[in-house]
Amino acid sequence: MLDFVLYILFRSWVGVMRLLPLEAWLAAARLAADIYRVLDGRRRRRAAIHIKMAFPDKTFLERKRILVAMYRNFAQNIVETLYLPYMDAAFMRRHVAISGWGIFQEAEAKGKGVVFLGCHAGSWELSNIACAFLIGSGRYAMLARPQGKTKKIDAFLNDLRTSKGCGVIRVNELKKMVEHLSQNKVLGSVADHGGREGVLVPFFGKTAKTPTGTVKLAKKLGAPVILAFMHRRRGAEHEMFLEAFHPSSGASDEKSLAADLAAINAVFEKWIRLYPEEYLWFYRRWKYSSQRRVLILSDGKAGHVKQSQALAGMVRDLGFETEIRTTEVRFKTRTASTALAVIARILGAGAARTCLRFFLEGRTYDDISREVFDLVVSAGSSLAAVNIAVAHENDAASVAIMKPGLLRYGQLDLVVMPEHDRPPKKKNVAVIVGSLNSVSAESMKKDYEMLLSRRSQMAAAGRAGSPKIGLLVGGDSRHYVIREPVADILVAQLRRILEETGAYLFVTTSRRTAGPVVRILREAFASQDNCKLFVDAAQDNPPGTVGGILCASDILVVSGESISMVSEAVASAKPVVVFEPQRLTERNKVRRFLEKMQADGRIYLVKTPGIYDKLSWIIGTKPVAAKLDTRTGVIEALKKLI
């Protein structure tokens, strides 16, 4: 029904076109374009993003001028398409100047047919009809994709094209293409039809899927290839540039095709840089790019940043060439985060984006506005509104880790929530156990080698056959505190197991560990022969410390106030003994998490005085550890998203 209605409107408008001269319609098109641009929200943003990506050195105003001119040109192109019934060869000679026509004549003289390659730029329909008139004798045909949803309009356009001497060959009609070129005729196509098929080659610095069919066919038949680009001089006057392209010799393997297509893209890129307003910037040219740029928004909390980095690393694991940028978000006032969240909740991401400059410090705003991103990641509720605002501006996917605060879950593309936060059952919510982390056998080995280069004494423990125990001590949190009495008991428990078993110890505190607790641990272990590593993270925290300890240890002892630290330990697939510090609140999400982990057999949850007994049992029985997998569900969700 919609197809029929659009067809009637289309036919009727073509009839109306004869009432006014073309120049009048073009002026009306420019005015309509300015109105439509304001209303065309998502496509306007996409076009602005693509222009920003292609021309990062241009100012905002320069890029906006390109955007405005593109919309006007696009509207004028539509008008010229509707005006085609009233154009003839004389019109084309007056309004379309071709630079390099001798290139075509030389190619045609070879007698093997000629392939014209254009791109999504200029007045596409007019350029095809102009070629048909100028080449003459029904010798020009264009490739066209069937329009499944608008079949009547598609048929009408094809009738219009053929009435002007321009043949139409469907992209899947290979036999017709071969016959056409074999008769020394001319075939027109576009080189930038993005899709899943094709070869990845650079276009304005980012890889784009580029179709190979026409170039392969030209190479196989020996048909010359001519690149064509049309730009609007003024009003209805156009100029078409032609440039001969010489494909690489030899077979049409993927490597040589990629080189050819990269060279073709470079020529079109050169023309587009000269006339950027001609390119159809809202066309999804880079939809199937192999590259992804990820922005991590940081609230300054190391645990949150590590979770965001783990998720960004999963994008790389999906096979994308991934560039990750981290920006610490600083608000102008303490209430700014809440105010922005209220605006985002009530008015949406677009309104939040408009308000960002008023709520963020200047440096933060500049950092997140300077570049283009495909994915925006944040952890913690305070940044969810900034996340969707930046994602809206970049037409990017938004991913929040943990509860999105005041925002509705549906305002984000993906929410990754731990089970202990009691997540809702929604399609865009991926539930995990524990915290996201990037711990793997490969990452632990890399961290260990990094740590070993700075703390070589660890190697001695690796050569010995005694058990190796890693101790990860956190600090005070909202629900727990670690004080001197707990530290004294911890020291006594570990000293006893070290003396009885000859085990080696690797120790690290965190930046949150209280000074008196660090002092007790340092005095007890730092100078002992069987302690091969002691790290006071507040003073000197070598890169790879935690991962290196996870790798080097046979058993891990972890303070239980940090979900993130416990999750990383369990992900190492080593037995993990968790001692619970002094609890400030009886029931809390950390306690729920620890109980769940113990019920699932992933940790051994003990009181501090029970550490020795549990370590003795583990050393004696060597139980198989249950590994925590926080990746699979999230990776599957990311696959659907990007």
C-alpha positions as CSV (number, residue, x, y, z in Angstrom):
1,M,0.0,0.0,0.0
2,L,2.8,2.4,1.0
3,D,4.6,1.6,-2.3
4,F,1.5,2.5,-4.3
5,V,0.9,5.7,-2.5
6,L,4.5,6.8,-2.9
7,Y,4.4,5.9,-6.6
8,I,1.2,8.0,-7.2
9,L,2.9,11.0,-5.4
10,F,6.0,10.5,-7.3
11,R,4.2,10.4,-10.7
12,S,2.1,13.4,-9.8
13,W,5.1,15.4,-8.8
14,V,6.9,14.6,-12.0
15,G,3.9,16.0,-13.8
16,V,3.9,19.2,-11.7
17,M,7.6,19.8,-12.5
18,R,6.7,21.1,-16.0
19,L,4.9,24.1,-14.5
20,L,8.1,26.0,-13.5
21,P,11.7,26.2,-14.9
22,L,14.3,23.9,-13.4
23,E,16.1,26.8,-11.7
24,A,13.0,27.7,-9.8
25,W,12.6,24.2,-8.6
26,L,16.3,24.1,-7.5
27,A,15.9,27.2,-5.5
28,A,12.8,25.7,-3.8
29,A,14.8,22.5,-3.2
30,R,17.6,24.4,-1.4
31,L,15.0,26.0,0.9
32,A,13.3,22.7,1.6
33,A,16.6,21.1,2.4
34,D,17.3,23.7,5.1
35,I,14.0,22.8,6.7
36,Y,14.4,19.1,6.3
37,R,17.9,19.1,7.7
38,V,16.6,20.4,11.0
39,L,14.0,17.7,11.2
40,D,16.3,14.9,10.0
41,G,17.8,14.2,13.4
42,R,19.5,10.8,13.2
43,R,20.7,11.0,9.6
44,R,21.9,14.6,10.2
45,R,24.0,13.4,13.2
46,R,25.4,10.5,11.2
47,A,26.4,12.8,8.3
48,A,28.0,15.2,10.8
49,I,29.9,12.3,12.4
50,H,31.2,11.1,9.1
51,I,32.3,14.6,8.1
52,K,34.0,15.0,11.4
53,M,35.8,11.7,10.9
54,A,36.9,12.6,7.4
55,F,38.0,16.1,8.2
56,P,39.2,16.1,11.8
57,D,41.3,19.3,11.2
58,K,38.3,21.4,10.1
59,T,36.6,23.6,12.5
60,F,33.0,23.0,13.7
61,L,31.7,25.9,11.4
62,E,33.6,24.5,8.4
63,R,32.1,21.1,8.9
64,K,28.6,22.6,9.4
65,R,29.0,24.4,6.1
66,I,29.7,21.1,4.4
67,L,26.7,19.5,6.0
68,V,24.4,22.3,5.0
69,A,25.7,22.3,1.4
70,M,25.3,18.5,1.2
71,Y,21.6,18.6,2.2
72,R,21.0,21.3,-0.4
73,N,22.8,19.3,-3.1
74,F,20.9,16.2,-2.2
75,A,17.6,18.0,-2.5
76,Q,18.6,19.5,-5.9
77,N,19.7,16.0,-7.1
78,I,16.2,14.8,-6.3
79,V,14.6,17.6,-8.2
80,E,16.8,16.9,-11.2
81,T,15.7,13.3,-11.1
82,L,12.1,14.3,-11.2
83,Y,12.9,16.7,-14.0
84,L,14.6,14.0,-16.2
85,P,11.5,13.6,-18.5
86,Y,12.0,17.2,-19.7
87,M,15.8,16.8,-20.4
88,D,17.3,16.0,-23.8
89,A,20.7,15.8,-25.4
90,A,20.8,19.5,-25.9
91,F,20.1,20.1,-22.2
92,M,23.0,17.8,-21.3
93,R,25.4,19.6,-23.6
94,R,24.5,22.9,-22.1
95,H,24.5,21.9,-18.4
96,V,27.1,19.1,-18.1
97,A,30.7,19.7,-19.0
98,I,33.0,16.7,-19.1
99,S,36.7,17.1,-18.3
100,G,38.8,14.3,-19.9
101,W,36.4,13.0,-22.6
102,G,39.5,12.0,-24.5
103,I,40.2,9.4,-21.8
104,F,36.9,7.7,-22.7
105,Q,37.5,7.8,-26.4
106,E,40.9,6.2,-26.0
107,A,39.4,3.4,-23.8
108,E,36.6,2.8,-26.2
109,A,39.0,2.4,-29.1
110,K,40.4,-0.8,-27.4
111,G,37.1,-2.5,-28.3
112,K,36.7,-4.4,-25.0
113,G,34.0,-2.3,-23.4
114,V,34.4,0.3,-20.8
115,V,33.6,0.4,-17.1
116,F,32.7,3.7,-15.5
117,L,33.0,3.7,-11.7
118,G,31.4,6.5,-9.7
119,C,30.6,6.9,-6.0
120,H,27.7,8.3,-3.9
121,A,28.5,11.8,-4.9
122,G,27.0,14.4,-7.2
123,S,23.7,14.1,-9.1
124,W,23.9,10.4,-9.7
125,E,20.8,10.0,-11.9
126,L,21.8,13.0,-14.0
127,S,25.3,11.7,-14.5
128,N,24.1,8.4,-15.8
129,I,21.6,10.0,-18.3
130,A,24.3,12.5,-19.4
131,C,26.7,9.6,-20.2
132,A,23.9,7.8,-22.0
133,F,23.2,10.9,-24.2
134,L,26.8,11.6,-24.9
135,I,27.9,8.0,-25.6
136,G,24.7,7.5,-27.6
137,S,23.1,4.6,-29.6
138,G,21.9,2.8,-26.4
139,R,25.5,1.9,-25.6
140,Y,25.4,2.9,-21.9
141,A,23.9,0.8,-19.1
142,M,24.0,1.4,-15.4
143,L,24.0,-1.3,-12.6
144,A,21.1,-1.0,-10.3
145,R,20.0,-2.8,-7.1
146,P,16.4,-4.0,-7.0
147,Q,14.3,-1.9,-4.5
148,G,12.2,-4.5,-2.7
149,K,10.1,-2.1,-0.7
150,T,9.4,0.4,-3.5
151,K,8.9,-1.8,-6.5
152,K,6.6,0.6,-8.4
153,I,8.9,3.5,-8.0
154,D,11.9,1.3,-9.0
155,A,10.0,0.2,-12.1
156,F,9.1,3.9,-12.9
157,L,12.7,5.0,-12.6
158,N,13.9,2.2,-14.7
159,D,11.4,3.1,-17.4
160,L,12.5,6.7,-17.2
161,R,16.2,5.7,-17.5
162,T,15.6,3.5,-20.5
163,S,13.5,6.2,-22.2
164,K,16.6,8.4,-22.2
165,G,18.8,5.7,-23.7
166,C,20.3,4.5,-20.4
167,G,20.0,0.7,-20.0
168,V,19.5,-0.9,-16.6
169,I,21.3,-4.2,-15.6
170,R,20.6,-5.7,-12.2
171,V,23.7,-6.3,-10.0
172,N,23.0,-10.0,-10.0
173,E,22.8,-10.3,-13.8
174,L,26.4,-11.3,-14.5
175,K,25.6,-12.8,-17.9
176,K,24.1,-9.5,-19.1
177,M,27.1,-7.6,-17.9
178,V,29.5,-9.8,-19.8
179,E,27.4,-9.6,-23.0
180,H,27.2,-5.8,-22.7
181,L,30.9,-5.3,-22.3
182,S,31.7,-7.9,-25.0
183,Q,29.8,-5.7,-27.4
184,N,32.2,-2.8,-26.6
185,K,29.5,-1.0,-24.7
186,V,29.8,1.0,-21.4
187,L,28.8,-0.1,-18.0
188,G,28.3,2.3,-15.1
189,S,28.6,1.3,-11.5
190,V,29.5,2.7,-8.1
191,A,32.7,1.8,-6.2
192,D,31.4,2.5,-2.7
193,H,28.3,0.3,-2.3
194,G,28.9,-0.7,1.3
195,G,27.7,-4.1,2.5
196,R,28.8,-7.3,4.2
197,E,30.4,-8.5,1.0
198,G,33.6,-7.0,-0.4
199,V,37.2,-6.3,0.6
200,L,38.2,-4.0,3.5
201,V,40.2,-1.1,2.3
202,P,40.9,2.4,3.7
203,F,38.6,5.3,3.0
204,F,39.3,8.5,4.8
205,G,41.5,6.7,7.3
206,K,39.0,4.0,8.2
207,T,38.5,0.6,6.6
208,A,35.3,0.2,4.6
209,K,33.8,-2.9,2.8
210,T,34.3,-2.2,-0.9
211,P,32.6,-4.3,-3.6
212,T,34.9,-6.3,-5.9
213,G,32.5,-7.5,-8.6
214,T,32.8,-4.8,-11.2
215,V,36.6,-4.5,-10.9
216,K,37.0,-8.3,-11.1
217,L,34.9,-8.4,-14.2
218,A,36.8,-5.6,-15.9
219,K,40.1,-7.3,-15.1
220,K,38.8,-10.6,-16.5
221,L,37.5,-9.1,-19.7
222,G,40.3,-6.6,-20.1
223,A,37.9,-3.7,-20.1
224,P,39.4,-0.3,-19.3
225,V,38.2,1.3,-16.1
226,I,37.4,5.0,-15.9
227,L,36.7,6.8,-12.6
228,A,34.0,9.5,-12.7
229,F,33.0,12.2,-10.4
230,M,30.4,14.9,-10.9
231,H,30.1,18.2,-9.0
232,R,27.7,21.1,-9.2
233,R,29.2,24.3,-10.4
234,R,26.2,26.4,-9.7
235,G,22.4,25.9,-10.1
236,A,21.8,23.3,-12.8
237,E,25.4,23.5,-14.2
238,H,27.6,20.5,-13.5
239,E,31.1,19.3,-14.3
240,M,32.2,15.6,-14.6
241,F,35.8,14.6,-14.1
242,L,37.1,11.4,-15.7
243,E,40.3,9.7,-14.8
244,A,41.7,6.5,-16.2
245,F,42.4,3.7,-13.8
246,H,44.9,1.0,-14.5
247,P,44.3,-2.1,-12.4
248,S,47.2,-4.3,-11.2
249,S,48.2,-7.0,-13.6
250,G,47.8,-10.6,-12.8
251,A,45.1,-12.7,-11.1
252,S,42.2,-11.2,-9.3
253,D,43.2,-12.5,-5.9
254,E,42.1,-10.7,-2.8
255,K,45.5,-9.0,-2.3
256,S,45.6,-7.5,-5.7
257,L,41.9,-6.6,-5.6
258,A,42.5,-4.8,-2.3
259,A,45.4,-2.8,-3.8
260,D,43.2,-1.8,-6.7
261,L,40.2,-0.9,-4.6
262,A,42.5,1.1,-2.2
263,A,43.8,3.0,-5.2
264,I,40.3,3.7,-6.5
265,N,39.2,4.9,-3.0
266,A,42.2,7.2,-2.9
267,V,41.1,8.9,-6.2
268,F,37.6,9.4,-5.0
269,E,38.9,10.7,-1.7
270,K,40.9,13.2,-3.6
271,W,37.9,14.5,-5.4
272,I,35.7,14.5,-2.3
273,R,38.3,16.5,-0.4
274,L,38.0,19.1,-3.2
275,Y,34.2,19.0,-3.2
276,P,33.1,17.6,0.2
277,E,29.5,18.9,-0.2
278,E,28.9,16.5,-3.1
279,Y,29.3,13.3,-1.1
280,L,26.3,11.6,0.5
281,W,27.7,11.7,4.0
282,F,24.7,10.1,5.7
283,Y,25.3,7.0,3.6
284,R,26.5,4.2,6.0
285,R,29.8,3.7,4.2
286,W,31.7,2.4,7.2
287,K,29.0,0.2,8.7
288,Y,31.0,-3.0,8.2
289,S,34.4,-1.5,9.0
290,S,36.9,-3.8,10.7
291,Q,37.9,-0.9,13.0
292,R,36.1,0.3,16.2
293,R,37.0,3.3,18.4
294,V,36.0,2.9,22.0
295,L,35.6,5.7,24.5
296,I,35.9,4.7,28.2
297,L,34.4,7.3,30.5
298,S,36.1,7.2,33.9
299,D,34.7,8.3,37.2
300,G,38.2,8.1,38.7
301,K,37.6,4.8,40.4
302,A,40.2,2.2,39.5
303,G,37.8,-0.7,39.8
304,H,35.3,0.9,37.4
305,V,38.0,1.7,34.9
306,K,39.3,-1.9,35.0
307,Q,35.8,-3.2,34.3
308,S,35.4,-0.8,31.4
309,Q,38.8,-1.8,30.0
310,A,37.8,-5.5,30.2
311,L,34.7,-4.8,28.1
312,A,36.6,-2.7,25.6
313,G,39.1,-5.6,25.3
314,M,36.2,-7.9,24.4
315,V,35.6,-5.7,21.3
316,R,39.1,-6.6,20.2
317,D,38.5,-10.2,21.0
318,L,35.6,-10.1,18.5
319,G,38.1,-9.5,15.8
320,F,37.9,-5.7,15.4
321,E,41.0,-3.5,15.2
322,T,40.2,-1.6,18.4
323,E,41.5,1.8,19.5
324,I,40.6,2.6,23.1
325,R,40.5,6.1,24.6
326,T,40.0,6.8,28.3
327,T,38.7,10.1,29.5
328,E,38.2,11.0,33.2
329,V,34.9,12.9,33.5
330,R,35.0,15.9,35.8
331,F,31.8,17.7,36.6
332,K,31.7,21.5,37.4
333,T,29.8,20.9,40.7
334,R,28.8,18.0,42.9
335,T,25.2,18.2,41.9
336,A,25.9,18.4,38.1
337,S,25.9,14.6,37.7
338,T,22.4,14.3,39.2
339,A,21.1,17.3,37.3
340,L,22.3,15.9,34.0
341,A,20.8,12.5,34.8
342,V,17.4,14.1,35.5
343,I,17.5,16.0,32.2
344,A,18.5,12.8,30.4
345,R,15.7,10.8,32.1
346,I,13.0,13.3,31.3
347,L,14.1,14.8,28.0
348,G,16.4,12.2,26.5
349,A,19.9,11.8,25.2
350,G,19.7,14.7,22.8
351,A,18.8,17.2,25.5
352,A,21.6,15.8,27.7
353,R,24.1,16.2,24.9
354,T,23.0,19.9,24.5
355,C,23.6,20.5,28.2
356,L,27.0,18.7,28.5
357,R,29.0,21.9,28.1
358,F,27.2,23.5,31.1
359,F,27.8,20.5,33.4
360,L,31.3,19.3,32.5
361,E,34.7,21.0,33.0
362,G,36.0,22.5,29.8
363,R,38.9,19.9,29.4
364,T,36.5,17.0,29.8
365,Y,34.1,18.5,27.3
366,D,36.9,19.0,24.8
367,D,38.2,15.5,25.2
368,I,34.9,13.8,24.5
369,S,33.9,16.2,21.7
370,R,37.2,16.1,19.7
371,E,37.0,12.7,18.1
372,V,34.5,10.2,16.8
373,F,33.7,6.9,18.6
374,D,31.8,3.8,17.7
375,L,31.2,2.6,21.3
376,V,30.9,4.5,24.6
377,V,31.5,2.5,27.8
378,S,31.1,3.6,31.4
379,A,30.9,1.9,34.8
380,G,29.0,3.3,37.8
381,S,25.7,5.2,37.9
382,S,27.2,8.7,37.9
383,L,28.3,8.6,34.3
384,A,25.3,6.9,32.6
385,A,23.8,10.2,31.4
386,V,27.2,11.4,30.0
387,N,27.4,8.0,28.3
388,I,24.1,8.3,26.4
389,A,24.8,11.9,25.6
390,V,28.1,11.2,24.0
391,A,26.7,8.1,22.2
392,H,23.9,10.2,20.8
393,E,26.3,12.7,19.4
394,N,28.4,10.0,17.8
395,D,25.6,7.8,16.7
396,A,27.5,5.2,18.7
397,A,26.4,2.2,20.9
398,S,26.2,3.0,24.6
399,V,27.2,0.4,27.2
400,A,26.9,0.9,31.0
401,I,28.3,-1.5,33.5
402,M,26.2,-1.7,36.7
403,K,23.0,0.1,37.4
404,P,22.4,3.2,35.2
405,G,21.2,5.3,38.2
406,L,18.3,7.6,37.4
407,L,18.2,6.5,33.7
408,R,15.8,3.9,32.4
409,Y,17.5,0.7,31.2
410,G,16.0,1.2,27.8
411,Q,17.9,4.4,27.3
412,L,21.1,2.5,26.9
413,D,22.0,-0.1,24.2
414,L,23.5,-2.5,26.7
415,V,23.6,-2.7,30.5
416,V,26.0,-5.2,32.0
417,M,24.9,-5.9,35.6
418,P,26.2,-8.3,38.2
419,E,23.8,-10.7,39.7
420,H,24.2,-9.3,43.2
421,D,22.7,-6.0,42.0
422,R,19.4,-7.8,41.3
423,P,19.1,-6.9,37.6
424,P,15.7,-6.7,35.8
425,K,14.9,-9.2,33.1
426,K,15.3,-7.0,30.0
427,K,16.6,-7.8,26.5
428,N,19.4,-5.2,26.7
429,V,20.6,-6.4,30.2
430,A,23.4,-8.9,30.3
431,V,23.8,-10.5,33.7
432,I,27.1,-11.6,35.1
433,V,28.4,-13.1,38.3
434,G,30.9,-10.8,40.0
435,S,32.7,-8.0,38.2
436,L,33.9,-7.8,34.6
437,N,37.6,-8.4,34.3
438,S,40.2,-9.2,31.7
439,V,42.0,-11.9,33.6
440,S,43.0,-14.8,31.4
441,A,46.0,-17.2,31.1
442,E,47.5,-15.0,28.5
443,S,47.0,-11.8,30.5
444,M,48.4,-13.3,33.7
445,K,51.5,-14.5,31.9
446,K,52.1,-11.1,30.4
447,D,51.6,-9.4,33.7
448,Y,54.0,-11.9,35.4
449,E,56.7,-11.3,32.9
450,M,56.2,-7.5,33.3
451,L,56.4,-7.8,37.1
452,L,59.4,-10.2,37.0
453,S,61.4,-7.6,35.0
454,R,61.1,-5.2,38.0
455,R,61.0,-7.7,40.9
456,S,63.4,-10.5,39.8
457,Q,63.4,-12.2,43.2
458,M,60.0,-13.8,42.4
459,A,61.8,-16.2,40.0
460,A,63.3,-18.1,43.0
461,A,59.9,-19.1,44.2
462,G,59.0,-20.3,40.7
463,R,62.0,-22.7,40.6
464,A,61.1,-24.2,44.0
465,G,58.5,-26.9,44.6
466,S,56.9,-25.4,47.7
467,P,53.4,-24.0,47.6
468,K,53.1,-20.4,46.5
469,I,50.5,-18.2,48.2
470,G,49.3,-14.9,46.9
471,L,47.9,-12.3,49.4
472,L,45.7,-9.5,48.0
473,V,44.7,-7.0,50.8
474,G,42.2,-4.2,50.0
475,G,41.0,-1.5,52.4
476,D,38.1,0.3,53.9
477,S,34.8,0.5,51.9
478,R,31.2,1.5,52.6
479,H,30.4,-1.9,54.0
480,Y,33.7,-3.1,55.5
481,V,36.8,-1.9,57.3
482,I,40.2,-3.6,57.8
483,R,41.8,-2.6,61.1
484,E,44.9,-3.6,63.1
485,P,43.3,-6.6,64.9
486,V,42.3,-8.2,61.7
487,A,45.8,-7.6,60.3
488,D,47.4,-9.1,63.4
489,I,45.3,-12.3,63.0
490,L,46.0,-12.5,59.3
491,V,49.7,-12.3,59.9
492,A,49.6,-15.0,62.6
493,Q,47.6,-17.3,60.3
494,L,50.0,-16.9,57.4
495,R,53.2,-17.2,59.4
496,R,52.0,-20.5,60.8
497,I,51.3,-22.0,57.3
498,L,54.5,-20.6,55.9
499,E,56.6,-22.2,58.7
500,E,54.8,-25.6,58.5
501,T,54.8,-26.0,54.7
502,G,57.8,-23.9,53.6
503,A,55.5,-22.0,51.3
504,Y,56.4,-18.8,49.5
505,L,54.4,-15.6,49.8
506,F,53.6,-12.8,47.4
507,V,51.9,-9.8,49.0
508,T,50.2,-6.6,47.6
509,T,48.1,-4.0,49.4
510,S,45.9,-1.5,47.6
511,R,45.7,2.2,47.6
512,R,42.8,1.9,50.0
513,T,44.7,-0.1,52.6
514,A,45.0,1.8,55.9
515,G,48.6,2.9,56.8
516,P,48.7,1.0,60.1
517,V,47.6,-2.2,58.4
518,V,50.3,-1.8,55.7
519,R,52.9,-1.3,58.5
520,I,51.9,-4.5,60.2
521,L,52.1,-6.5,57.0
522,R,55.4,-4.9,56.0
523,E,57.1,-5.6,59.4
524,A,55.8,-9.2,59.3
525,F,56.7,-10.2,55.8
526,A,58.7,-7.6,53.7
527,S,62.2,-8.7,54.9
528,Q,61.4,-12.4,55.2
529,D,63.2,-14.9,52.9
530,N,60.0,-16.7,52.1
531,C,58.2,-13.5,51.0
532,K,59.4,-13.0,47.4
533,L,57.2,-9.9,46.8
534,F,55.9,-7.2,48.9
535,V,54.1,-4.3,47.2
536,D,52.8,-1.2,49.0
537,A,50.5,0.0,46.3
538,A,50.2,3.5,47.8
539,Q,53.9,4.0,47.5
540,D,55.1,1.9,44.5
541,N,52.7,-0.2,42.4
542,P,54.6,-1.9,39.6
543,P,52.6,-2.6,36.4
544,G,51.2,-6.1,36.3
545,T,51.3,-6.6,40.1
546,V,47.9,-8.3,40.6
547,G,48.0,-10.3,37.4
548,G,51.6,-11.3,38.1
549,I,50.6,-12.6,41.6
550,L,47.6,-14.4,40.2
551,C,49.9,-16.1,37.7
552,A,52.7,-17.0,40.2
553,S,50.5,-18.3,43.0
554,D,49.1,-21.8,43.6
555,I,46.5,-20.4,46.2
556,L,45.1,-17.0,46.7
557,V,44.1,-15.3,49.9
558,V,41.9,-12.2,49.3
559,S,40.2,-9.7,51.6
560,G,36.5,-9.8,50.9
561,E,35.4,-6.2,50.8
562,S,36.1,-5.8,47.0
563,I,33.9,-7.6,44.5
564,S,36.3,-6.6,41.8
565,M,39.3,-8.1,43.5
566,V,37.6,-11.3,44.4
567,S,36.3,-11.7,40.9
568,E,39.8,-11.3,39.4
569,A,41.1,-13.8,41.8
570,V,38.5,-16.4,41.0
571,A,39.0,-15.8,37.2
572,S,42.6,-17.0,37.7
573,A,41.2,-20.6,38.1
574,K,43.3,-20.9,41.4
575,P,41.8,-21.9,44.8
576,V,40.7,-18.7,46.5
577,V,40.3,-18.2,50.2
578,V,38.3,-15.1,51.1
579,F,38.5,-13.7,54.6
580,E,35.7,-11.3,55.5
581,P,36.9,-8.0,57.2
582,Q,34.9,-6.3,59.9
583,R,31.4,-5.7,58.6
584,L,29.7,-2.3,59.0
585,T,26.4,-3.3,57.6
586,E,24.8,-6.7,58.3
587,R,23.3,-7.3,54.9
588,N,24.8,-5.8,51.8
589,K,25.4,-6.6,48.1
590,V,29.1,-7.6,48.8
591,R,27.9,-10.2,51.4
592,R,25.3,-11.5,48.9
593,F,28.0,-11.8,46.3
594,L,30.4,-13.7,48.6
595,E,27.6,-16.1,49.8
596,K,26.7,-16.8,46.1
597,M,30.3,-17.4,45.2
598,Q,30.7,-19.8,48.1
599,A,27.4,-21.6,47.3
600,D,28.7,-22.1,43.7
601,G,32.0,-23.5,45.0
602,R,34.1,-20.7,43.6
603,I,35.6,-19.4,46.8
604,Y,36.3,-20.6,50.4
605,L,34.7,-17.9,52.6
606,V,36.2,-18.0,56.1
607,K,36.6,-15.8,59.2
608,T,40.1,-14.5,59.6
609,P,41.1,-17.0,62.3
610,G,40.1,-19.8,59.9
611,I,42.7,-19.0,57.2
612,Y,45.3,-21.4,58.4
613,D,42.9,-24.4,58.5
614,K,41.6,-23.7,55.1
615,L,45.0,-23.3,53.5
616,S,46.2,-26.5,55.2
617,W,43.3,-28.4,53.7
618,I,43.8,-27.0,50.2
619,I,47.6,-27.7,50.3
620,G,46.8,-31.3,51.4
621,T,43.9,-32.1,49.1
622,K,44.7,-29.9,46.0
623,P,41.1,-29.3,45.0
624,V,40.2,-28.3,41.5
625,A,39.2,-24.6,41.4
626,A,36.0,-23.5,39.7
627,K,36.7,-20.7,37.2
628,L,34.5,-17.7,36.9
629,D,33.4,-16.8,33.4
630,T,32.1,-13.2,33.1
631,R,32.9,-12.9,29.4
632,T,30.7,-15.3,27.3
633,G,27.3,-13.6,27.9
634,V,28.8,-10.1,27.4
635,I,30.6,-11.0,24.2
636,E,27.4,-12.5,22.8
637,A,25.5,-9.3,23.6
638,L,28.3,-7.2,22.0
639,K,28.1,-9.3,18.8
640,K,24.5,-8.2,18.4
641,L,25.3,-4.6,19.2
642,I,28.4,-3.9,17.0
